[in-house]
Amino acid sequence: MQNVIKSLSNMLSYIVNILDLTSPVRYIITAIDIALVIIICIYITKIIKKTRAGQIVKGVFFLAIIFTIAKLSNMVILTFLLDNFMSYGIILLLIVFQPELRNVFEKLGRSKIVDVFDMDDNILVKHAISEVTKAVEIMSMKQIGALIVFERNTKVSEVLREGVPLNSKVTSELIQNIFMPRTPLHDGAIVISGSEILAAKCILPLASEVSVPRNLGTRHRAAVGITEISDALVVVVSEETGIISLAEGGKLTRELSADTLRELLDKKLDRTKRNVIKNIVKK
């Protein structure tokens, strides 16, 4: 135990010496240094998640933790093995994942400063909104009932558990097909997160009859109900009238045009740098 404490103490002293915290200016430079490292890590992590390298990186990170523990505990054999693996394993990873690394640097070259946070997510979300709006406009004209939930910060795991998993790209054609009457998935809601349809045939909690006008049916009560317990946005198309509505925070905004719906969704689902930073702080 004393060896571990001594090793930690030596490591901290070594880090302090490297950082050279000898003046207020050095503190500021160190803070900027750490911020830049965090930004780069976030950027690389978001890209890696979309590639086959994600699981490998998790394994390497796990080995790095074991290596640190072995080093601090003075485990000679394990330290020797992991030390050699880390030395030559990095070279091997660079060779195996050359395409992914090239993709990272290509995206870095194309990106603006704000894209370090947003990357392609905002573009994909806007495309999803466009596809949803297109589908809603067509279903409104044909008076096909629909219930579309946009998940935001509050996860709706309970709702997803009851539905049929899809994990598919948002397209107008798929949405219309799901809500076509007498098809297996038309009953219930679809849940969209970002640019992906997570599930269909999801059953939503109903709002009380006091919260929703009596002339509106179960579909509208379900839309208001889920927004009373989460920050989700819900688009509703009435099967009887074709009227488009948007539910948020337990309130229902009715008789929207397709253009107005698109504007509202763009505004409320916009993934800007400010929103991403706020979400990181909350976590």
Residue pairs with C-beta under 8 A, 6 or more apart in sequence:
3 72
3 73
3 74
4 72
4 73
7 71
7 72
7 74
8 72
19 26
19 30
20 26
21 27
21 30
39 116
39 117
42 116
42 117
42 280
43 108
43 116
43 119
44 104
46 119
46 121
47 100
47 103
47 104
47 107
47 119
48 54
48 57
48 100
51 97
51 100
51 103
52 100
53 97
53 100
56 93
56 97
60 89
60 93
63 82
63 85
63 86
64 86
66 78
66 82
67 79
67 82
67 83
67 86
69 75
70 78
70 79
70 82
71 79
94 101
107 119
111 119
114 272
114 273
117 273
117 276
117 277
118 271
118 272
118 273
118 276
121 194
121 195
121 271
122 270
122 271
122 272
124 194
124 195
125 194
125 195
125 269
125 270
125 271
126 266
127 170
127 195
128 170
128 192
128 194
128 195
128 196
129 262
129 265
129 266
129 269
130 262
131 170
131 171
131 172
131 175
132 148
132 170
132 172
132 175
132 192
132 235
132 265
133 258
133 261
133 262
133 265
134 172
134 258
135 146
135 172
135 173
135 175
135 176
136 146
136 148
136 235
136 237
136 244
136 258
136 261
137 258
138 172
138 176
139 145
139 146
139 175
139 176
139 179
139 237
139 242
140 237
140 242
140 243
140 244
140 258
141 242
142 242
143 238
143 239
143 240
143 241
143 242
144 176
144 179
144 180
144 181
144 237
144 239
145 179
145 181
145 219
145 237
145 238
145 239
146 175
146 179
146 235
146 236
146 237
147 188
147 189
147 190
147 204
147 219
147 222
147 223
147 234
147 235
147 236
147 237
148 175
148 189
148 190
148 192
148 234
148 235
148 236
149 156
149 159
149 189
149 190
149 191
149 192
149 202
149 204
149 226
149 232
149 233
149 234
150 192
150 193
150 232
150 233
150 234
150 235
150 265
150 269
151 191
151 192
151 193
151 198
151 230
151 232
152 230
152 231
152 232
152 233
152 269
153 231
153 279
153 282
154 230
154 231
154 232
156 191
156 226
156 230
156 232
159 189
159 191
159 199
159 202
159 203
159 204
159 226
160 191
160 198
160 199
160 202
162 202
162 203
163 188
163 189
163 191
163 198
163 199
163 200
163 201
163 202
163 203
164 185
164 199
164 200
164 201
165 198
165 199
166 190
166 197
166 198
166 199
166 200
167 196
167 197
167 198
168 174
168 196
168 197
169 195
169 196
169 197
170 192
170 195
170 196
170 197
174 197
175 190
175 197
177 183
178 185
178 186
178 190
178 200
179 186
179 237
180 186
184 201
185 200
185 201
187 201
188 200
188 201
188 202
188 203
188 204
189 200
189 202
189 203
189 204
189 222
189 226
189 234
190 197
190 199
190 200
190 202
191 197
191 198
191 199
191 202
192 198
203 222
204 222
204 223
204 225
204 226
204 234
205 222
205 225
205 226
205 228
205 229
206 218
206 221
206 222
206 225
207 221
207 222
207 224
207 225
207 228
207 250
209 221
211 221
211 224
211 228
211 250
212 220
212 221
212 224
212 252
216 238
216 252
217 238
217 239
217 240
219 236
219 238
219 239
220 236
220 238
220 245
220 247
220 252
223 234
223 235
223 236
223 245
223 247
223 252
224 234
224 247
224 250
224 251
224 252
226 232
226 234
226 247
227 233
227 234
227 247
227 248
227 249
227 250
227 251
228 249
228 250
231 249
233 246
233 247
233 248
233 265
233 268
233 269
234 246
234 247
234 248
235 244
235 245
235 246
235 261
235 265
236 244
236 245
236 246
236 247
236 252
237 243
237 244
237 245
238 244
238 245
243 254
243 255
244 254
244 255
244 256
244 257
244 258
244 261
245 252
245 253
245 254
245 255
245 256
246 252
246 253
246 256
246 261
246 264
246 265
247 253
248 268
253 264
256 264
